[in-house]
Amino acid sequence: MKITPHRYQCPLGRLQPQVADLDEIKRTGWREQHILVVSETDSRLDFVEQAFVKRIGERLFGQGGKRNG
């Protein structure tokens, strides 16, 4: 007779966060709070849009980690 060994289920397993769909989180943030999260290298943007995003980022946060006062 073959007995299958019982696999112990850790009680903390149910507390593990579910894998999140990042695009859905970004979409919800935009629709509900008007927060836009976009990478300058996003392939959905054309060259002009990528340059525009980069320019906004540099204006707000500086170049290469430098901060504009």
C-alpha positions in Angstrom: 0.0 0.0 0.0 1.4 3.4 -1.0 0.7 6.3 1.3 1.2 9.8 0.0 3.1 11.9 2.5 1.1 14.7 3.9 2.4 18.1 2.8 2.4 20.6 5.6 0.8 23.9 4.7 2.4 26.8 6.4 -0.2 29.0 8.2 1.7 32.1 7.0 1.1 31.2 3.3 -2.3 32.9 3.3 -0.7 36.1 4.3 1.6 36.2 1.2 0.6 39.1 -1.0 -0.9 38.2 -4.4 1.1 38.9 -7.5 0.0 42.4 -8.5 -0.6 43.6 -12.1 1.6 46.7 -12.2 -0.2 48.2 -15.2 -3.5 47.8 -13.4 -2.1 49.6 -10.3 -0.8 52.4 -12.6 -4.2 52.6 -14.4 -6.1 52.9 -11.1 -3.7 55.5 -9.8 -4.3 57.6 -12.8 -8.0 57.3 -12.9 -8.6 57.8 -9.1 -5.8 60.1 -8.1 -4.4 61.6 -11.3 -1.0 60.2 -10.6 1.0 59.2 -13.7 3.8 56.6 -13.5 5.6 56.2 -16.8 9.1 55.2 -17.8 10.9 57.3 -20.4 11.8 54.1 -22.1 8.2 52.8 -22.4 7.9 51.2 -25.8 4.3 52.5 -26.1 5.7 56.0 -26.4 7.2 57.5 -29.6 10.5 59.4 -29.6 8.9 62.8 -29.0 6.9 61.5 -26.0 9.9 59.8 -24.5 11.9 63.0 -24.8 9.1 64.9 -23.2 8.8 62.5 -20.2 12.6 62.7 -19.8 12.5 66.5 -19.8 9.8 66.7 -17.2 11.6 64.2 -15.0 14.9 66.2 -15.2 13.1 69.5 -14.6 11.3 68.2 -11.5 14.0 65.9 -10.0 17.3 67.0 -11.7 19.7 65.1 -13.8 21.4 61.9 -12.6 20.2 62.2 -9.0 21.1 65.9 -8.7 18.3 68.0 -7.2 17.2 71.4 -8.5 16.6 73.6 -5.5 
